[in-house]
Amino acid sequence: MPMLNALPKTEDWIEPDDVPRAIVTYGYAAGQAESMELDFHSHAKSQIMLVQRGALTCAREGGLWVVPPRSAIWIPGGTRHAIRTSGALEGYNAFIDPVLGPALPETCCAVAVTPLLRELLVRASELPLYYEENGANARLLDVLLDEIARARVEDLHLPMPADRRLRGIAGMITDSPGERKTLDIWARQAGVSERTLSRLISRETGMNFGRWRQQLSVMLAVRWLADGATIQQVAGDLGYESVPSFVTMFRKVLGTPPGRYMAERYAGRH
């Protein structure tokens, strides 16, 4: 993925843990036809990854996040995670030494990005990689830390089960979300009783089966809408019989209908 402020005459990517600065920032951009997949890895520094255009998926053991425009994923230092994108993607990265952030989130989460936080990340990405660490630069980065600490956590997280049988079911539902099989059918495919499967899902995800599948549908919808799909296409691909029923579900989970949700994401975008 091309980085916007890499050092001259070097490779595009410079490992942030190798840069002797407490905060390392990058802008990034991927072309319209490009996609990217980074296998599980970790950084000693914590990471916030803002999406300006497009959408990305972040996975770690036990969880999956979809990050649309004007949101960011926060990844604490040392957390093994994988990143996947499709199509065009633009945004900003900041890698932060964990000793600087006692008020920062302790676990992975998707966060809403305020206009101020976005502008701070944009401005920080314009700094030279080996910037002076005092004066105006220090004040800028202090405010950046404050804004990250204040960022509101968004409900864009899908708990992923560890049980082998449940992971198989989760994979099949993710691959074919339009198939609206009942819990009883999934239980028979997994070779367990419906009651056993229900208990397993609740224990491993903290949700019942219907709520878990609903959350998956919302996350897929956000990703597809960010990639340019229409509301009608998304509703059909998720197996909804009508667009209004899909819109009602989406609004129930995220508090606003999908059209308005995406319009707000792109309003005022640079």
TORRO-564503 format. One record per residue (C-alpha): residue in one letter; z, x, y. Coordinates in steps of 0.05 Angstrom, whole numbers, padded with zeros to 5 digits, always signed. Layout:
BEGIN
AZXY;...
END
This chain:
BEGIN
M+00000+00000+00000;P-00020+00032+00066;M+00038+00051+00110;L+00029+00046+00185;N+00072+00104+00208;A+00065+00157+00154;L+00065+00229+00177;P-00002+00261+00194;K-00037+00298+00137;T+00008+00270+00083;E+00002+00217+00030;D+00011+00146+00055;W+00077+00137+00020;I+00137+00183+00033;E+00197+00167-00010;P+00250+00142+00040;D+00307+00174+00001;D+00274+00242+00015;V+00274+00230+00091;P+00337+00259+00123;R+00350+00198+00166;A+00401+00142+00156;I+00348+00090+00170;V+00275+00098+00151;T+00224+00045+00173;Y+00152+00031+00153;G+00100-00021+00171;Y+00054-00040+00114;A-00011-00077+00104;A-00055-00094+00044;G-00127-00118+00050;Q-00150-00189+00036;A-00173-00176-00035;E-00118-00128-00055;S-00057-00142-00098;M+00001-00097-00114;E+00051-00092-00170;L+00108-00043-00170;D+00146-00037-00236;F+00222-00035-00238;H+00249+00021-00195;S+00306+00034-00146;H+00322+00071-00082;A+00388+00102-00062;K+00379+00070+00006;S+00384-00006+00013;Q+00319-00040+00033;I+00298-00100+00075;M+00226-00120+00067;L+00199-00169+00119;V+00137-00210+00103;Q+00093-00223+00164;R+00032-00249+00127;G+00023-00268+00054;A+00079-00273+00004;L+00113-00229-00047;T+00155-00238-00109;C+00216-00194-00122;A+00250-00192-00190;R+00313-00159-00215;E+00352-00170-00278;G+00378-00241-00276;G+00339-00265-00216;L+00272-00277-00182;W+00257-00287-00108;V+00194-00311-00071;V+00189-00287+00000;P+00142-00325+00048;P+00122-00306+00119;R+00180-00298+00168;S+00228-00284+00112;A+00252-00219+00082;I+00282-00195+00017;W+00346-00154+00020;I+00356-00104-00037;P+00421-00064-00039;G+00416+00010-00054;G+00412+00028-00128;T+00387-00041-00149;R+00330-00038-00199;H+00276-00086-00177;A+00201-00100-00184;I+00153-00124-00130;R+00090-00165-00140;T+00041-00190-00088;S-00027-00223-00088;G-00079-00224-00033;A-00067-00200+00038;L+00003-00177+00056;E+00031-00151+00121;G+00102-00135+00141;Y+00156-00084+00154;N+00205-00044+00112;A+00271-00012+00131;F+00310+00032+00084;I+00383+00039+00103;D+00437+00087+00079;P+00490+00043+00047;V+00546+00079+00084;L+00520+00047+00149;G+00524-00024+00125;P+00592-00049+00103;A+00576-00117+00135;L+00507-00121+00101;P+00496-00165+00039;E+00523-00138-00027;T+00472-00171-00072;C+00397-00185-00070;C+00379-00245-00027;A+00322-00275+00014;V+00339-00281+00087;A+00308-00317+00146;V+00280-00271+00199;T+00295-00288+00272;P+00245-00268+00326;L+00294-00214+00349;L+00301-00185+00279;R+00225-00185+00271;E+00215-00149+00338;L+00269-00098+00321;L+00234-00082+00255;V+00167-00077+00291;R+00196-00030+00344;A+00233+00012+00293;S+00169+00020+00252;E+00137+00053+00312;L+00187+00110+00313;P+00165+00177+00285;L+00189+00187+00214;Y+00235+00244+00238;Y+00259+00210+00301;E+00314+00235+00346;E+00379+00204+00321;N+00414+00193+00387;G+00404+00157+00453;A+00358+00097+00455;N+00337+00104+00382;A+00410+00100+00359;R+00422+00038+00401;L+00359+00005+00374;L+00379+00017+00302;D+00451-00006+00314;V+00424-00073+00339;L+00378-00076+00278;L+00438-00069+00232;D+00475-00124+00270;E+00416-00172+00263;I+00407-00158+00188;A+00481-00172+00178;R+00474-00239+00215;A+00412-00262+00178;R+00417-00330+00144;V+00408-00330+00068;E+00351-00375+00045;D+00349-00416-00019;L+00289-00379-00049;H+00324-00352-00110;L+00311-00371-00182;P+00365-00349-00233;M+00332-00321-00295;P+00367-00326-00363;A+00383-00266-00407;D+00381-00305-00473;R+00317-00287-00510;R+00300-00360-00527;L+00310-00383-00456;R+00269-00326-00428;G+00212-00347-00473;I+00216-00418-00448;A+00222-00395-00376;G+00160-00352-00385;M+00119-00410-00413;I+00141-00457-00357;T+00125-00404-00305;D+00056-00393-00335;S+00041-00468-00340;P+00084-00504-00290;G+00040-00566-00292;E+00062-00582-00364;R+00121-00630-00354;K+00152-00623-00423;T+00220-00654-00434;L+00283-00615-00451;D+00279-00645-00521;I+00209-00616-00532;W+00230-00548-00507;A+00292-00549-00552;R+00249-00563-00614;Q+00203-00506-00595;A+00263-00460-00588;G+00292-00483-00654;V+00357-00509-00625;S+00387-00577-00609;E+00376-00608-00541;R+00451-00604-00528;T+00453-00530-00546;L+00394-00515-00501;S+00425-00554-00444;R+00490-00515-00450;L+00453-00449-00453;I+00413-00464-00390;S+00475-00486-00351;R+00514-00424-00374;E+00460-00374-00357;T+00431-00403-00293;G+00486-00446-00264;M+00436-00504-00261;N+00416-00560-00307;F+00345-00559-00334;G+00316-00608-00284;R+00346-00570-00225;W+00322-00503-00251;R+00251-00528-00261;Q+00252-00560-00192;Q+00273-00494-00161;L+00217-00459-00198;S+00167-00511-00172;V+00190-00500-00100;M+00184-00424-00106;L+00115-00428-00136;A+00094-00478-00082;V+00117-00431-00027;R+00078-00373-00057;W+00015-00413-00067;L+00018-00445+00002;A+00026-00375+00033;D-00036-00354-00006;G-00076-00409+00027;A-00073-00466-00024;T-00072-00538+00002;I-00013-00585-00009;Q-00058-00627-00053;Q-00076-00567-00096;V-00004-00546-00103;A+00020-00616-00121;G-00034-00621-00175;D-00021-00551-00204;L+00053-00567-00210;G+00039-00631-00248;Y+00059-00682-00196;E+00025-00749-00202;S+00021-00757-00126;V+00026-00714-00064;P+00082-00757-00034;S+00127-00745-00095;F+00116-00670-00088;V+00129-00672-00013;T+00194-00710-00026;M+00218-00659-00076;F+00200-00600-00031;R+00236-00632+00029;K+00297-00646-00014;V+00304-00573-00034;L+00283-00536+00031;G+00300-00589+00082;T+00230-00598+00111;P+00162-00621+00084;P+00114-00566+00060;G+00064-00573+00117;R+00117-00565+00170;Y+00151-00510+00131;M+00088-00467+00130;A+00068-00484+00201;E+00136-00459+00226;R+00125-00395+00186;Y+00061-00380+00223;A+00080-00406+00292;G+00079-00350+00342;R+00058-00299+00290;H+00032-00234+00321;
END
